[in-house]
Amino acid sequence: MQRKTTFCRVCEPSCGLVAELENGRVVSLAPDRAHPVTTGFACHKGINYLAIHTDPDRLDTPLRRDGARQPGSRFVTTDWDSALADIGEQLGDVIAQHGPDAVAGYIGNPTAFNALGTQGVMEFFTTLGSRRLFSSATQDCSNKFAGAEAVFGTSTLHPLPDIANTDCLLIFGENPRVSHMSFISIADPMAKIRAACARGARVFYINPRQIESATPKTGEAVRILPDTDLYLMAALLHEIDALGRFDETAIAEHGKHIQGLRDFIAPYSADAVAGVVGLPADDIRALADTFSAAPSAAVHMSTGVNMGRQGTLCYWLLQMLSFVTGNLDRPGGNFYGEGFYPAARAGRIRDDRVFFPSPYGELRHVRGVLPGNLLPDMILTEDNPVRALVVIAGNPLLSVGGEGRWREALAKLDLLVVIDLFRNATAEYADYVLPSADMLEREDVNICGLGMQYEPFVQYTDAVVPPAGERKEEWWILARLQQAMGKPSLLDQEPPQPFARLDRMLSRSELSVDTLKQAPSGTVVLDKQPLGRFYESFIQTEDQRVDCCPALFTDAIEQAHAIFADLRDNSPAFRLINLRTNFMHNSWYQNVPGLKRGQHLNNPLHMNPGDMEALGLAEGSPVVVSNSHGEIDALAHADDTLRPGVVAMTHGWGNGSTPGMRVAQQHPGVNVNVLLPTGPGSYEKLSNQAFMSGVPVQVSATEPAAS
C-alpha cells in the first residue's frame, strides 16, 4: 500500500488528505492527521470525492456531437488534435466575422480551487480579447466582492471572525455544520465554535431554519424571515447607536461618511422592522445590546444572505457592525488573514467609472465577470449575440435561474464547448465535450483561501495519480486551443513553466513550489500577522479610511427603502430558500450512488408542518410550486426546522435529460431554478448577484388526474 499526501479542492479550507494507492489506483481518501493546520479534519465533501474520481461515467476521451444539438444527442469519440484544431478554427472564424465579444466563457465553481486552471482561464480569454466572461460567482458570492470594493477599496479584503477569542458571534445565512463556511478557510469550524461557547461566548445563527449548527453547545438560532437580513442589520445598528455604543474614536480615526450610514439606518428601529423580519422588537433590542456590550464581538455571513436581493448592502452593513463598534482589527473581532501574497492590494480598484451602457441597462464587471442571468439573453438577442460559448467546470443549465431560457439559448449557439469531468446537463447541447483531469490527477497549490485563512498556510500537492485515459488539465486544454488559433500560449515554452506565476507570488514570502515540495505534507505554516495593521497595510481606499456609506450605493439605498415598504405591506404567502444538505454539493456529486438514499433520492419541498396541515397536505403529498417565473411539481416533506411561511428546496437537481450521468438521471429530482427570475432585473445591479433565495412562491396540492 502506497500513501500520498494531498489536499481537498472542493471548498476553501483545503483540508489535508491522505490517499492510499494499490497498483497505481486510489483506493481510499482519509484526513491527514499529520497536517500541521487541518490536523486530521476533513468533511464529507473531500472523503466522498473518491466516488467522483472512480465514477464509471467520467469522461476519458474527447467527444464530438453527431447530430442535432439537443438532450440525448449522439456523441462520438475523437482525438485531441482533431478536436482542438476544429474548435480553434471555429472560434477563429467567429472572431474574424463578429469580433471577440461573440465568444463568451462560463466558469464554474471548481475552477476557483484549481490554481493553474484559474490562471489558464484568465490567459485564454485575455488572449482572445473577449469581455463576455460569466461565472458561478454571480450565483453565490459576487456581492462580497462588490461590497468589499466599495467599503475597503479592494474586492479581496474580507475580514474574518476571530472565533477563538470572541465573546459574541453573529453568523448570518450560513450553516457551518453542513457547509463548513465560505469566504473563510477554516478547518473544523464547529469544533472552534463549540470551544468558544464552552468558555462563555454567545453565538447566534440568523437563519430562517433551526439549522443543524445551532445546539445547546454551539449557539442559538434566530429564525428570521428570508431576504430581510438587511433590515435586521440596520435595526441592530440603529439600536446600538441609540445605546450610545458606536465607537466614535475608531470612526473619527478610520472612517468617513458616517452620517450617510446614520441616515440610512434612521428609519429602521427594532419596532419598525419587527413585522418585516419576523422577530419581536424586544428580541432585536436584546441582540443589539448583547452584541454591543460584549467585550469583543465578530460577524460573518454567507450564501443564505448573498443570494437575496440586496446582498451587497447586507455585506456593507455586516462590515459596519464590526467597524462602528470598534471590533474591526482587534482580538475577538474581525481580522484580515494575509497569507503568502498581498491579495488585498492585488484586488485594488482605482477606476470610478464602474458602469457602462448596454441594451440591458447599465452593466458592470465584478472581478471580470458579467451577470450570469444575462447570458441566455446575450445569446438569443439579434443585436451582437454571443455565438460561441466555452464552459469550464460549470453546469449553468441547472445552476443558473431560468432553465427553459437556457435550453433555448444553448440550442441556438454556433459552437458550444464544455470542459468537465462528466457529460453533464449543459454538455448535452455541446459540439465538443473535453475530458478534464480531477483534483487527484493534477498538481496544485491552495491559492483559493488566499487572504481568507483563519490559520495561514500554503500547500503544494503533486498529482496523486496520472490522469486516466486521455484526460488533460484545464490549463493545458486552453493553452492548446490558443495554439490552434495561432495565439501565444504557455505551451510555446520548452519545457512549459505553468507554475512560474505562482512561484513569483510565493517569492513574496520567500517560498517557491520547490521549497513546498520538500516540506512535510507539502505544507508551510505562515506566521499569523499581528493585529493593528488593517488601516495601515491592508485597506485600499485612497485615504485608507473605511467608507461607511459609499456614494455608489445611492440608488440601491433608495431601492432598499422601496423594498422594505413592499415587504411591510405585501408579505408573500411563501418564500422559497435554498436548502444545503450533506447529500448535494455541485454537479459532480449528483452522480454519487452513496448520496442517493431515503428522502435524498429526490428533491422534496420542505415545509413547516403547520403550513402543510393548513393546505391539507400529508407527508409525500404531490404539490405544485409556482410563481411568475415558472412551475414545478414536487413532493411535500414536513420539516419543523422551518418557520411558517418558509419553504425550502435543494439547488442543482433536475437531470432527467442527462444520460451522461446515469445515477443522476435515475434520480433526477426537480430543478428549483425553474422558479428563479432570469434576464434584466433578475440580479442585483451593484454586484451582478442573482436573486436566488427568499423568492416568493405559491404552493398548492396537485389536482387529481381526471378519471
C-alpha positions as CSV (number, residue, x, y, z in Angstrom):
1,M,0.0,0.0,0.0
2,Q,1.4,3.4,-1.0
3,R,0.4,6.6,0.8
4,K,0.5,10.1,-0.7
5,T,-0.5,13.4,0.9
6,T,-2.7,15.8,-0.9
7,F,-5.5,18.3,-0.1
8,C,-9.2,18.7,-0.9
9,R,-10.2,21.3,-3.5
10,V,-14.0,21.3,-3.0
11,C,-14.2,24.4,-0.7
12,E,-12.0,27.0,1.0
13,P,-10.3,25.1,3.9
14,S,-8.2,22.9,1.6
15,C,-8.2,20.1,4.2
16,G,-5.2,17.8,4.2
17,L,-5.9,14.3,2.8
18,V,-4.0,11.1,2.6
19,A,-4.6,8.9,-0.5
20,E,-3.9,5.2,-0.3
21,L,-2.9,3.5,-3.6
22,E,-2.9,-0.1,-4.7
23,N,-1.4,-1.0,-8.1
24,G,-1.4,2.7,-9.1
25,R,-5.1,3.2,-8.2
26,V,-6.5,5.4,-5.4
27,V,-8.5,3.1,-3.1
28,S,-9.1,5.4,-0.2
29,L,-9.1,9.0,0.9
30,A,-8.7,9.9,4.6
31,P,-7.9,13.0,6.6
32,D,-4.2,13.8,7.0
33,R,-3.7,13.5,10.8
34,A,-0.1,14.8,10.4
35,H,-1.2,18.0,8.6
36,P,0.0,21.0,10.7
37,V,-3.2,23.0,10.3
38,T,-6.2,20.8,9.5
39,T,-4.8,18.2,11.9
40,G,-6.9,15.2,10.8
41,F,-10.1,17.0,9.9
42,A,-11.8,16.6,6.5
43,C,-15.5,16.6,5.9
44,H,-17.8,14.5,3.8
45,K,-17.0,16.6,0.6
46,G,-13.4,15.5,0.5
47,I,-14.0,11.9,1.6
48,N,-16.8,11.4,-1.0
49,Y,-14.6,12.8,-3.7
50,L,-13.2,9.3,-4.3
51,A,-16.5,8.3,-5.7
52,I,-16.2,11.1,-8.3
53,H,-12.6,10.1,-9.1
54,T,-13.7,6.4,-9.8
55,D,-17.1,7.1,-11.3
56,P,-17.6,4.9,-14.4
57,D,-19.4,7.9,-16.1
58,R,-16.2,10.0,-16.1
59,L,-15.1,11.3,-19.4
60,D,-11.9,9.7,-20.7
61,T,-11.7,10.8,-24.3
62,P,-12.8,14.0,-26.2
63,L,-16.3,13.7,-27.6
64,R,-17.8,15.3,-30.7
65,R,-21.6,15.7,-31.1
66,D,-23.0,13.8,-34.1
67,G,-26.5,15.1,-34.9
68,A,-28.9,17.8,-33.6
69,R,-28.0,19.9,-30.6
70,Q,-30.5,18.6,-28.0
71,P,-30.6,16.4,-24.9
72,G,-29.8,12.8,-25.8
73,S,-27.6,13.7,-28.8
74,R,-25.3,11.1,-30.1
75,F,-21.6,11.7,-29.3
76,V,-18.6,10.0,-30.9
77,T,-15.1,9.8,-29.6
78,T,-12.4,11.8,-31.3
79,D,-8.7,12.7,-30.7
80,W,-7.3,15.8,-29.1
81,D,-5.5,17.1,-32.2
82,S,-8.7,16.9,-34.4
83,A,-11.0,18.3,-31.7
84,L,-8.7,21.3,-30.8
85,A,-8.0,22.0,-34.4
86,D,-11.7,22.2,-35.3
87,I,-12.6,24.2,-32.2
88,G,-9.8,26.6,-32.8
89,E,-10.8,27.1,-36.4
90,Q,-14.4,27.7,-35.5
91,L,-13.5,30.2,-32.7
92,G,-11.2,32.0,-35.1
93,D,-14.0,32.2,-37.7
94,V,-16.4,33.6,-35.2
95,I,-14.0,36.2,-34.0
96,A,-13.0,37.2,-37.6
97,Q,-16.6,37.7,-38.6
98,H,-18.2,39.1,-35.5
99,G,-15.4,40.2,-33.1
100,P,-14.1,38.7,-29.9
101,D,-17.2,39.5,-27.8
102,A,-19.1,37.0,-30.0
103,V,-17.2,34.4,-27.9
104,A,-18.1,34.0,-24.2
105,G,-17.0,31.9,-21.3
106,Y,-18.8,30.5,-18.3
107,I,-16.6,29.4,-15.4
108,G,-17.9,27.1,-12.8
109,N,-17.1,27.0,-9.1
110,P,-14.5,24.2,-9.1
111,T,-12.1,26.4,-11.1
112,A,-11.7,28.6,-8.1
113,F,-9.9,25.7,-6.4
114,N,-7.6,25.0,-9.3
115,A,-4.6,27.3,-9.3
116,L,-3.4,26.5,-12.8
117,G,-6.9,26.3,-14.1
118,T,-7.8,29.8,-12.9
119,Q,-4.6,31.1,-14.5
120,G,-5.3,29.3,-17.7
121,V,-8.8,30.8,-17.9
122,M,-7.6,34.3,-17.4
123,E,-4.9,33.9,-20.1
124,F,-7.2,32.3,-22.6
125,F,-10.0,34.9,-22.6
126,T,-7.5,37.8,-22.3
127,T,-5.7,36.4,-25.3
128,L,-9.0,36.2,-27.2
129,G,-9.9,39.7,-26.2
130,S,-13.4,38.7,-25.1
131,R,-15.1,40.8,-22.4
132,R,-18.0,38.5,-22.1
133,L,-17.0,36.3,-19.2
134,F,-19.5,34.8,-16.8
135,S,-19.1,32.7,-13.7
136,S,-20.9,30.9,-10.9
137,A,-19.7,33.8,-8.6
138,T,-22.8,35.7,-9.7
139,Q,-24.9,32.9,-8.3
140,D,-23.3,32.8,-4.8
141,C,-20.8,35.4,-3.8
142,S,-20.2,38.4,-6.2
143,N,-21.9,40.7,-3.7
144,K,-19.0,40.2,-1.3
145,F,-16.5,41.3,-4.0
146,A,-18.6,44.4,-4.9
147,G,-19.2,45.2,-1.2
148,A,-15.6,44.9,-0.1
149,E,-14.5,47.0,-3.1
150,A,-16.9,49.8,-2.2
151,V,-16.2,49.8,1.6
152,F,-12.5,48.9,1.7
153,G,-11.3,49.8,-1.8
154,T,-10.5,46.3,-2.9
155,S,-12.5,43.2,-3.8
156,T,-10.2,40.9,-2.0
157,L,-10.3,42.2,1.6
158,H,-12.7,40.1,3.7
159,P,-12.2,40.3,7.5
160,L,-12.6,37.0,9.3
161,P,-14.3,36.4,12.7
162,D,-11.8,35.7,15.5
163,I,-13.8,32.7,16.8
164,A,-11.2,31.6,19.3
165,N,-11.2,34.9,21.2
166,T,-14.6,36.4,20.6
167,D,-17.3,36.9,23.2
168,C,-20.2,37.2,20.7
169,L,-20.5,36.0,17.2
170,L,-23.3,36.7,14.7
171,I,-23.5,34.3,11.7
172,F,-25.9,35.4,9.0
173,G,-27.2,32.9,6.4
174,E,-24.7,30.2,7.0
175,N,-24.8,26.6,8.3
176,P,-21.2,25.7,9.3
177,R,-22.0,22.1,10.3
178,V,-23.1,21.4,6.7
179,S,-21.3,23.9,4.5
180,H,-18.1,24.3,6.7
181,M,-18.3,28.1,6.0
182,S,-17.4,30.2,3.0
183,F,-15.1,33.1,2.5
184,I,-13.1,31.8,5.5
185,S,-10.7,29.0,5.1
186,I,-11.0,27.2,8.5
187,A,-10.7,23.6,9.4
188,D,-13.5,22.1,11.6
189,P,-15.3,25.3,12.3
190,M,-17.9,23.6,14.6
191,A,-15.1,22.5,16.9
192,K,-13.9,26.1,17.2
193,I,-17.4,27.4,17.7
194,R,-18.1,24.7,20.4
195,A,-14.9,25.7,22.2
196,A,-15.9,29.4,22.1
197,C,-19.3,28.6,23.6
198,A,-17.7,26.4,26.3
199,R,-15.7,29.4,27.5
200,G,-18.9,31.5,27.6
201,A,-19.1,33.1,24.1
202,R,-22.6,33.8,22.7
203,V,-23.1,32.6,19.1
204,F,-26.2,33.5,17.1
205,Y,-27.2,31.9,13.7
206,I,-29.5,34.3,11.9
207,N,-31.4,31.9,9.5
208,P,-35.0,31.0,8.5
209,R,-34.3,27.5,9.8
210,Q,-33.4,25.9,13.1
211,I,-30.2,24.8,11.4
212,E,-28.1,21.9,12.4
213,S,-25.3,24.1,13.6
214,A,-27.5,25.5,16.4
215,T,-27.4,23.3,19.5
216,P,-27.1,23.9,23.3
217,K,-23.3,23.6,22.9
218,T,-22.8,25.6,19.7
219,G,-25.2,28.5,19.8
220,E,-28.7,29.7,19.2
221,A,-30.8,30.1,16.1
222,V,-32.6,33.4,15.4
223,R,-35.3,32.5,12.8
224,I,-35.6,35.5,10.6
225,L,-37.9,35.7,7.5
226,P,-35.9,35.2,4.3
227,D,-34.5,38.1,2.3
228,T,-34.9,40.6,5.2
229,D,-31.4,40.4,6.7
230,L,-30.6,43.9,5.6
231,Y,-33.3,45.4,7.8
232,L,-32.3,43.3,10.8
233,M,-28.7,44.5,10.4
234,A,-30.0,48.1,10.0
235,A,-32.1,47.7,13.2
236,L,-29.2,46.3,15.1
237,L,-27.1,49.3,14.1
238,H,-29.9,51.7,14.9
239,E,-30.4,50.3,18.4
240,I,-26.6,50.1,19.1
241,D,-26.3,53.8,18.1
242,A,-29.3,54.6,20.3
243,L,-27.5,52.9,23.2
244,G,-24.5,55.2,22.6
245,R,-22.2,52.3,21.7
246,F,-20.8,53.5,18.4
247,D,-17.0,53.7,18.9
248,E,-16.6,57.4,18.0
249,T,-12.9,57.3,18.3
250,A,-12.5,54.5,15.8
251,I,-14.9,56.2,13.5
252,A,-13.1,59.5,13.7
253,E,-9.7,57.9,13.1
254,H,-10.5,55.4,10.4
255,G,-14.0,56.1,8.9
256,K,-15.7,58.5,6.6
257,H,-19.3,59.2,5.5
258,I,-20.7,58.1,8.9
259,Q,-23.6,60.4,8.6
260,G,-24.7,58.6,5.5
261,L,-24.8,55.4,7.4
262,R,-26.8,57.0,10.2
263,D,-29.2,58.5,7.7
264,F,-29.8,55.0,6.2
265,I,-30.5,53.2,9.5
266,A,-32.6,56.1,10.9
267,P,-36.0,54.6,9.8
268,Y,-35.2,51.1,10.9
269,S,-35.7,50.9,14.6
270,A,-36.5,47.5,16.2
271,D,-40.1,48.4,16.3
272,A,-40.2,49.5,12.7
273,V,-38.6,46.3,11.3
274,A,-40.1,43.7,13.6
275,G,-43.0,42.7,11.4
276,V,-40.9,42.6,8.2
277,V,-38.1,40.5,9.6
278,G,-40.4,38.3,11.7
279,L,-38.8,38.9,15.1
280,P,-40.2,40.5,18.2
281,A,-38.8,44.1,18.7
282,D,-37.6,43.2,22.2
283,D,-35.6,40.3,20.8
284,I,-33.9,42.6,18.3
285,R,-33.1,45.1,21.0
286,A,-31.7,42.3,23.2
287,L,-29.5,41.1,20.4
288,A,-28.2,44.6,19.7
289,D,-27.5,45.0,23.5
290,T,-25.7,41.6,23.7
291,F,-23.5,42.2,20.7
292,S,-22.5,45.8,21.5
293,A,-22.0,45.2,25.2
294,A,-19.7,42.2,24.7
295,P,-16.0,42.9,25.4
296,S,-15.4,41.6,21.8
297,A,-17.8,40.7,19.0
298,A,-17.4,39.3,15.5
299,V,-19.6,38.8,12.4
300,H,-19.8,36.6,9.3
301,M,-22.3,35.9,6.6
302,S,-22.7,33.6,3.6
303,T,-24.8,32.4,0.7
304,G,-28.2,32.5,2.5
305,V,-27.8,36.3,2.5
306,N,-25.7,36.6,-0.6
307,M,-28.5,35.1,-2.7
308,G,-31.1,37.6,-1.6
309,R,-32.0,40.7,-3.5
310,Q,-29.7,43.0,-1.5
311,G,-26.5,41.0,-0.8
312,T,-24.1,43.9,-1.3
313,L,-25.9,46.2,1.1
314,C,-26.0,43.4,3.6
315,Y,-22.3,42.9,3.3
316,W,-21.8,46.7,3.8
317,L,-23.9,46.6,7.0
318,L,-22.1,43.5,8.2
319,Q,-18.8,45.3,8.0
320,M,-20.4,48.3,9.7
321,L,-21.5,46.1,12.6
322,S,-17.8,45.3,13.1
323,F,-16.3,48.7,12.4
324,V,-18.6,51.1,14.2
325,T,-18.5,49.0,17.4
326,G,-14.7,49.1,17.4
327,N,-14.4,45.4,16.7
328,L,-12.6,45.6,13.4
329,D,-8.9,44.7,13.7
330,R,-9.0,43.8,17.3
331,P,-8.8,40.5,19.3
332,G,-12.1,38.7,19.3
333,G,-13.5,40.9,16.5
334,N,-12.8,40.6,12.8
335,F,-9.3,40.5,11.3
336,Y,-7.6,40.0,7.9
337,G,-5.7,36.8,7.2
338,E,-2.9,37.9,4.9
339,G,-1.5,34.6,3.6
340,F,1.6,34.2,1.3
341,Y,0.8,37.1,-1.0
342,P,-0.7,40.6,-0.6
343,A,-4.1,39.7,-2.1
344,A,-5.8,42.8,-0.7
345,R,-3.5,45.0,-2.8
346,A,-4.0,42.8,-5.8
347,G,-7.7,43.4,-5.8
348,R,-7.5,47.2,-5.5
349,I,-9.7,49.2,-7.9
350,R,-8.9,52.8,-8.9
351,D,-11.4,53.4,-11.6
352,D,-14.6,55.2,-10.6
353,R,-16.3,54.5,-13.9
354,V,-18.0,51.4,-12.7
355,F,-21.0,51.0,-15.0
356,F,-21.2,51.1,-18.8
357,P,-24.3,51.3,-21.0
358,S,-25.8,48.2,-22.7
359,P,-29.0,47.1,-24.3
360,Y,-29.8,45.5,-20.9
361,G,-29.4,48.7,-18.9
362,E,-26.2,49.8,-17.1
363,L,-23.8,46.9,-16.6
364,R,-20.5,46.4,-14.8
365,H,-17.9,43.7,-14.5
366,V,-17.3,42.4,-11.0
367,R,-13.9,40.7,-10.9
368,G,-14.1,40.5,-14.6
369,V,-17.5,38.8,-14.9
370,L,-20.9,39.9,-16.1
371,P,-24.3,38.7,-14.6
372,G,-24.8,35.0,-15.4
373,N,-28.5,35.7,-15.5
374,L,-28.0,37.7,-18.7
375,L,-26.0,35.1,-20.7
376,P,-29.1,33.5,-22.3
377,D,-30.4,36.9,-23.4
378,M,-27.0,37.7,-24.9
379,I,-27.1,34.5,-26.9
380,L,-30.7,34.9,-28.0
381,T,-30.5,38.6,-28.9
382,E,-30.3,39.7,-32.6
383,D,-28.0,42.6,-31.7
384,N,-24.4,41.4,-31.4
385,P,-25.2,38.0,-29.9
386,V,-22.9,35.5,-28.3
387,R,-22.3,32.9,-30.9
388,A,-19.7,30.6,-29.3
389,L,-19.5,29.6,-25.6
390,V,-16.8,27.8,-23.7
391,V,-18.0,26.3,-20.4
392,I,-15.3,25.2,-17.9
393,A,-16.2,23.1,-14.9
394,G,-19.7,24.5,-14.8
395,N,-23.3,23.5,-15.4
396,P,-25.2,26.7,-16.0
397,L,-28.3,24.9,-17.4
398,L,-29.1,23.7,-13.9
399,S,-27.3,26.1,-11.7
400,V,-28.5,29.5,-13.1
401,G,-32.1,30.7,-13.0
402,G,-34.4,30.1,-15.9
403,E,-33.8,26.5,-17.2
404,G,-36.2,26.9,-20.1
405,R,-34.5,30.1,-21.3
406,W,-31.1,28.3,-21.0
407,R,-32.2,25.4,-23.1
408,E,-33.5,27.7,-25.9
409,A,-30.2,29.7,-25.8
410,L,-27.8,26.7,-25.8
411,A,-29.6,25.2,-28.8
412,K,-29.1,28.4,-30.8
413,L,-25.3,28.7,-30.4
414,D,-23.0,28.2,-33.3
415,L,-20.4,26.5,-31.1
416,L,-20.6,25.1,-27.5
417,V,-17.5,23.6,-25.9
418,V,-17.7,22.0,-22.4
419,I,-14.6,21.1,-20.5
420,D,-15.5,18.9,-17.5
421,L,-15.3,15.6,-15.6
422,F,-18.7,14.5,-16.9
423,R,-21.1,14.9,-19.8
424,N,-23.4,17.0,-17.7
425,A,-26.8,18.6,-18.5
426,T,-25.2,21.6,-20.2
427,A,-22.9,19.3,-22.2
428,E,-25.9,17.6,-23.8
429,Y,-26.0,20.6,-26.0
430,A,-22.3,20.8,-26.7
431,D,-20.5,20.4,-30.0
432,Y,-17.4,19.1,-28.1
433,V,-17.1,17.7,-24.6
434,L,-13.5,17.7,-23.5
435,P,-12.3,15.5,-20.5
436,S,-10.5,17.3,-17.7
437,A,-8.3,15.8,-15.0
438,D,-9.7,15.9,-11.5
439,M,-8.1,17.1,-8.3
440,L,-6.3,13.8,-7.7
441,E,-4.8,13.9,-11.2
442,R,-3.1,17.3,-11.2
443,E,-0.5,19.2,-9.1
444,D,-1.8,22.3,-7.3
445,V,-1.3,25.0,-4.7
446,N,-4.1,26.0,-2.3
447,I,-4.5,29.5,-3.7
448,C,-8.3,29.8,-3.2
449,G,-8.1,30.6,0.5
450,L,-5.5,33.4,0.0
451,G,-6.5,36.3,2.2
452,M,-9.2,34.3,3.9
453,Q,-7.2,31.8,6.0
454,Y,-8.0,31.6,9.7
455,E,-4.6,29.9,10.2
456,P,-2.5,30.9,7.2
457,F,-0.6,28.1,5.4
458,V,0.4,27.2,1.8
459,Q,0.5,23.7,0.4
460,Y,1.6,22.1,-2.7
461,T,0.4,18.7,-3.9
462,D,1.7,16.6,-6.8
463,A,-0.8,14.6,-8.8
464,V,-1.7,11.6,-6.7
465,V,-2.1,9.5,-9.9
466,P,-1.6,10.4,-13.6
467,P,-4.8,11.4,-15.4
468,A,-6.7,8.3,-16.6
469,G,-7.5,7.8,-20.2
470,E,-6.9,10.9,-22.3
471,R,-7.9,13.4,-19.6
472,K,-6.0,16.7,-19.6
473,E,-5.7,19.6,-17.2
474,E,-7.8,22.7,-18.0
475,W,-4.8,25.0,-18.4
476,W,-3.3,22.6,-21.0
477,I,-6.5,22.3,-22.9
478,L,-6.9,26.1,-23.1
479,A,-3.2,26.6,-23.9
480,R,-3.6,24.1,-26.8
481,L,-6.7,26.0,-28.0
482,Q,-4.7,29.2,-28.1
483,Q,-2.0,27.5,-30.2
484,A,-4.7,26.1,-32.5
485,M,-5.9,29.7,-33.1
486,G,-2.4,30.9,-33.7
487,K,-2.1,32.7,-30.4
488,P,0.8,32.6,-27.9
489,S,0.4,30.2,-25.0
490,L,2.2,28.6,-22.1
491,L,2.9,25.6,-24.2
492,D,5.2,27.7,-26.5
493,Q,7.9,27.4,-23.9
494,E,10.1,24.2,-23.8
495,P,9.5,22.9,-21.3
496,P,6.3,24.7,-20.2
497,Q,6.5,26.5,-16.9
498,P,2.9,26.7,-15.7
499,F,4.0,27.4,-12.1
500,A,6.2,30.4,-13.0
501,R,3.5,32.9,-12.0
502,L,2.8,31.1,-8.7
503,D,6.5,31.0,-8.0
504,R,6.7,34.8,-8.3
505,M,3.8,35.1,-5.9
506,L,5.3,32.7,-3.4
507,S,8.6,34.6,-3.5
508,R,6.8,37.4,-1.6
509,S,7.0,35.0,1.4
510,E,10.5,33.7,0.4
511,L,8.9,30.4,-0.8
512,S,8.7,28.5,-4.0
513,V,7.0,25.4,-5.3
514,D,10.3,23.6,-4.9
515,T,10.5,24.5,-1.2
516,L,6.9,23.4,-0.6
517,K,7.7,20.1,-2.2
518,Q,10.3,19.5,0.5
519,A,8.1,20.3,3.4
520,P,6.1,17.7,5.4
521,S,2.7,17.2,3.7
522,G,3.9,19.8,1.2
523,T,2.9,22.4,3.7
524,V,4.5,25.5,5.2
525,V,2.6,27.2,8.0
526,L,2.9,31.0,7.8
527,D,3.3,33.5,10.7
528,K,0.0,34.9,11.8
529,Q,0.2,38.6,11.2
530,P,-0.3,40.7,14.4
531,L,-3.5,42.8,14.6
532,G,-3.3,46.6,14.3
533,R,-2.2,46.7,10.6
534,F,-5.5,46.8,8.9
535,Y,-5.8,50.5,8.3
536,E,-2.1,50.9,7.6
537,S,-1.3,47.9,5.4
538,F,-4.5,46.3,4.1
539,I,-7.3,48.8,3.4
540,Q,-7.0,50.1,-0.2
541,T,-9.2,53.2,-0.3
542,E,-7.3,56.3,-1.4
543,D,-7.4,57.8,2.1
544,Q,-7.1,54.5,3.9
545,R,-10.4,55.0,5.5
546,V,-13.4,52.8,5.8
547,D,-16.3,54.1,3.6
548,C,-19.3,53.9,5.9
549,C,-21.7,54.9,3.1
550,P,-20.2,54.6,-0.4
551,A,-21.7,57.0,-3.0
552,L,-22.0,54.0,-5.3
553,F,-24.8,52.8,-3.1
554,T,-27.2,55.8,-3.5
555,D,-29.6,54.2,-5.9
556,A,-29.5,50.8,-4.1
557,I,-30.3,52.6,-0.8
558,E,-33.4,54.2,-2.4
559,Q,-34.4,50.8,-3.7
560,A,-33.9,49.3,-0.2
561,H,-36.4,51.7,1.2
562,A,-38.9,50.8,-1.5
563,I,-38.4,47.0,-0.9
564,F,-39.0,47.5,2.8
565,A,-42.3,49.3,2.2
566,D,-43.4,46.5,-0.2
567,L,-42.4,43.7,2.3
568,R,-44.3,45.6,5.1
569,D,-47.5,46.0,3.0
570,N,-47.4,42.9,0.8
571,S,-45.9,39.9,2.6
572,P,-45.9,36.8,0.2
573,A,-47.6,33.6,1.3
574,F,-44.5,31.5,1.0
575,R,-40.8,32.3,0.4
576,L,-38.5,29.8,-1.1
577,I,-35.0,29.4,0.3
578,N,-32.0,27.2,-0.7
579,L,-31.5,24.2,1.4
580,R,-27.9,22.9,1.9
581,T,-27.5,19.3,2.8
582,N,-24.7,16.8,3.1
583,F,-26.1,14.9,0.0
584,M,-25.8,17.5,-2.7
585,H,-22.9,19.9,-3.3
586,N,-22.4,20.6,-7.0
587,S,-23.0,18.9,-10.4
588,W,-20.3,16.3,-9.8
589,Y,-21.8,14.9,-6.6
590,Q,-25.2,14.4,-8.3
591,N,-23.9,11.2,-9.7
592,V,-22.6,9.6,-6.5
593,P,-24.7,6.5,-5.6
594,G,-23.9,6.7,-1.9
595,L,-25.5,10.1,-1.7
596,K,-28.9,8.8,-3.0
597,R,-30.8,7.5,0.0
598,G,-34.1,8.0,1.7
599,Q,-35.6,11.4,1.2
600,H,-32.4,12.3,-0.7
601,L,-33.5,10.2,-3.7
602,N,-35.3,13.2,-5.0
603,N,-35.7,16.9,-4.1
604,P,-38.8,17.3,-2.0
605,L,-40.3,20.6,-1.0
606,H,-39.6,21.1,2.7
607,M,-42.5,22.8,4.6
608,N,-43.4,23.7,8.1
609,P,-45.9,21.0,9.4
610,G,-48.4,23.7,10.3
611,D,-48.3,25.0,6.7
612,M,-48.8,21.5,5.4
613,E,-51.8,21.0,7.6
614,A,-53.4,24.3,6.6
615,L,-53.1,23.2,2.9
616,G,-54.4,19.7,3.6
617,L,-51.1,18.1,2.8
618,A,-49.6,14.9,4.2
619,E,-46.0,13.6,4.1
620,G,-45.2,12.9,0.4
621,S,-48.3,14.7,-1.0
622,P,-47.7,15.9,-4.5
623,V,-47.7,19.7,-4.8
624,V,-47.3,22.4,-7.4
625,V,-44.9,25.2,-6.6
626,S,-45.3,28.2,-8.8
627,N,-44.7,31.9,-9.4
628,S,-44.5,34.3,-12.3
629,H,-41.2,32.6,-13.4
630,G,-42.2,29.0,-13.7
631,E,-43.9,26.0,-12.1
632,I,-42.6,22.7,-10.8
633,D,-44.1,19.5,-9.3
634,A,-42.6,18.2,-6.1
635,L,-43.4,16.1,-3.1
636,A,-44.2,17.7,0.3
637,H,-41.9,16.9,3.2
638,A,-42.6,18.0,6.8
639,D,-39.7,19.9,8.3
640,D,-40.2,21.6,11.7
641,T,-36.9,23.4,11.4
642,L,-38.5,25.9,9.1
643,R,-40.5,28.8,10.4
644,P,-44.1,29.1,9.0
645,G,-44.3,30.7,5.6
646,V,-40.9,29.4,4.5
647,V,-40.3,26.5,2.1
648,A,-37.0,25.1,1.0
649,M,-35.6,23.0,-1.8
650,T,-32.0,22.0,-2.7
651,H,-30.2,23.5,-5.6
652,G,-28.8,21.5,-8.5
653,W,-31.3,18.7,-9.2
654,G,-33.1,18.1,-12.5
655,N,-31.1,15.6,-14.5
656,G,-34.0,13.8,-16.3
657,S,-32.3,14.6,-19.6
658,T,-28.7,13.9,-18.7
659,P,-27.8,10.4,-19.9
660,G,-24.1,11.1,-19.4
661,M,-24.7,10.9,-15.7
662,R,-26.6,7.7,-15.2
663,V,-27.2,7.8,-11.4
664,A,-28.3,11.5,-11.6
665,Q,-30.7,10.6,-14.4
666,Q,-32.1,7.7,-12.5
667,H,-32.9,10.0,-9.6
668,P,-33.4,13.4,-11.3
669,G,-35.4,15.2,-8.8
670,V,-36.6,18.6,-9.9
671,N,-34.7,21.8,-10.8
672,V,-35.7,24.5,-8.4
673,N,-34.1,27.1,-10.6
674,V,-37.2,26.9,-12.9
675,L,-38.7,29.2,-10.2
676,L,-36.0,31.8,-10.2
677,P,-36.0,35.1,-12.2
678,T,-33.8,35.5,-15.2
679,G,-32.8,38.2,-17.6
680,P,-32.7,42.0,-16.9
681,G,-33.9,43.0,-13.5
682,S,-33.3,39.5,-12.0
683,Y,-30.0,40.3,-10.3
684,E,-28.5,43.0,-8.0
685,K,-27.1,45.8,-10.2
686,L,-24.3,46.6,-7.7
687,S,-22.8,43.1,-7.9
688,N,-24.4,41.1,-10.7
689,Q,-25.6,38.7,-7.9
690,A,-28.7,36.7,-8.9
691,F,-31.8,36.7,-6.7
692,M,-32.0,33.0,-5.7
693,S,-33.2,32.8,-2.1
694,G,-36.3,34.2,-0.4
695,V,-38.1,34.1,-3.8
696,P,-42.0,34.4,-3.4
697,V,-43.9,31.3,-4.5
698,Q,-47.3,29.8,-4.2
699,V,-47.9,26.2,-3.1
700,S,-50.9,24.1,-3.8
701,A,-52.0,20.5,-3.7
702,T,-51.7,18.8,-7.1
703,E,-55.1,18.3,-8.7
704,P,-56.0,14.6,-9.1
705,A,-56.0,13.4,-12.6
706,A,-59.4,13.2,-14.4
707,S,-60.8,9.7,-14.5
